Amino acid sequence: MGDTGVVSYNVLRPDNYLLIPMAMRILSQRDPVWAGENIGKTNIKIGRYGCTITCLSMLSDYFGCFKTPAWMGDNLRFTNQALLYWQSVSERLCFNFARRYYGVNYPVIDEALKNPKKAVILEVEHYHWVLAIGKIPFTKIYRIADPWTGTKRLSTAYRYISGFTTFEKN
C-alpha cells in the first residue's frame, strides 16, 4: 500500500533514544499512490508539499491508527495555502498535537524521543518536515524518517533544525 520501508527496533535503549520498539512504515510523499492527491481543498499536491502529512501518516502507524497521506489530505484541516491546522490532528487521529516550537530545543526533543507515548517531527531549513526516530548518543544528531526520500537518514542531511512539533498518544 505504498510502503517504502519499515523501521523495527527490538530494544529501547535510553542512551540511543530510539522512538519505536515496534514496526512503523517509512513513507514517501512522492509515492505515486498519493503523490497526485490534493492537500485539503487546495490544488497543492502531496508529492510536492506533503511532507508534514506524510510524517503524520507515519506517526499514525506508530500510534496504531494508520491513515495514508491521502486520507490526511482529505480529513485534516488546512489553510488555503495547504498549511496544516495543527489542532485538527487531535480532532481526527488517535494522538494529540501537543505543541509547535520555533527554533531548536534539544532537551525537549530528547525528552519526547525517550517517551514511547510521545513523538516529534522536526522542521528543517524552515521548509521541510521529517520524523525523528532516534538520536546518535552524545550528539545533536537525530535519526530521521524523511518523507521526501522515503528513507531513514540522519538529520545532518539538512543544514539545521528550524523548529519542531510534539505529539502525544491519546
N, C-alpha and C positions, 0 to 999 in steps of 0.2 A: 504494500500500500504506500509506495513512495519512500519506503525506508531506505536510507543510505548507509546505515550502520547502527550498531548497538554498543553502548558502553556497559560494562559489567565489572563490578568490583566485589570481591568476596569479603574483604576486611575493611573495617572503618578504623583507620589509624589516626589518632589525634595529631601527630606531627605532620601528617600529609593533608589533613582537612579534606578527605575525599567526600564528595557530596553524596554519592549513591552507593549503597550496599546491595543494589539490585539492578536489573536491566532497565535501560532507557533508550529509546530510539534517538539517533542523531539524524536530524532532518536538514534538508537544504531548501531554502526559499525558492531556489531555481528548479526544483523537481517539476517536470512537465505535468504531473498530476494536478498541481495547483498554481504553478507559476503564472499562468494567464488569467487567473481569477482576480476580481476587483477587491480592493480593501474598502469595506463599508459601502457607502453609496457613491463612491468616487470612481473615476476611471483609472485610478492608480493601481498598478498590478503588484501582486505578491512577489513575483520573480524579481522585480527591481527594488521595491521598497518594503518588503515584508519581513525584515529581519526580526523586528520586535514580536510579531505574532508567531513567527516560526519558533523563536525562543519559548514563547508561552505554550506552544504546542508540545515542545519537548518537556516542559515542566508539567503539563497536564498528564503526560505519560508517567513521569516520575511520581506524581502525586496520586495516580491511579484513576484518572478520569479522561483518558486520551481523547483529544479532539484534534483534527487536522488543521493546518494553517488556513485552508479554505473555510472550514467551519468558523474559525476565529474571525476571519474577514467578514463573514455573513452575520455573526451573532454578537460580537463585541461592538462597542460604540466608538466612533471616530469623528474627528473634525472633518471639515470639507477639504482639508489637505492630507487626509488619511493619518493624522496623528491620533494615537490611542488615548481615550479617556481611561486612565488607569483604574478608576473605581469600577468600571464595567467588568473587570476581571473578577472582583468579589461578587458581583451580581450574577455571573453566568457560569462560574467554574467551581471546582471543589477545593480551591485555595484562594487566599485573600491577598490583595495588594496591601502591603504594609507601609512603605514609604519610598518616595523618589528623592534621591540625593543628587546634588550638583557638586562636582569635584570628586576627589577620591578620599575615602576614609578607610584605610586598611584595617584597623581593628574592627570596624562594623562589618566589613566584607568577610573578614576571617571568622568572626563570631557566627555569622549566618551560615558559612560553609561547615562549621563544626556541628550545627544543629540539624538533624535529619528532618525536622518539621519546618525548616526554613530553606529558602533558596534566594539566589541573587543573579540578576542579569546585569552585565556591565555595558555601559555606553563607552565606546572607544572613538577617539578623534572627533567627538561631537556629532557623529553622523551614523554610526553603526552600533547594533546591539548584539552581544554574544552571551551565551550562558556559561557562567562559572561552574566548573565541575570538580575543581580541586585546586591545590596550591603546592608549589615547589617549596619544600621546607626551608626555612631561614632566608627566604627571599620575598620580594614583592611581585613574583611572577605566578600567574594563575594558569591552570589548565582550563581550556575553554572548549565548548562545542560551538563552532562557527556556522551560523545558518547560511552564509554566503557560499562557503565551500562544502558544507555538509560533512565536515570532518572535525576531529579533535585536533587542537593546536595549542600553542602557548600564547598567552596574552602579549608576548613580545613580538608577535606578528603585526601588531599595531604599535604606533609610537607612544600612546599614552591612554590612560583611562580618564574620561572626562566626566563621568557620573555613573550612577548605578541605581537599581531599584530592587527592593527586597519584597519577598512574599512569604506567607506562612500558610501551612496546611490548616483547613477548617477543623 
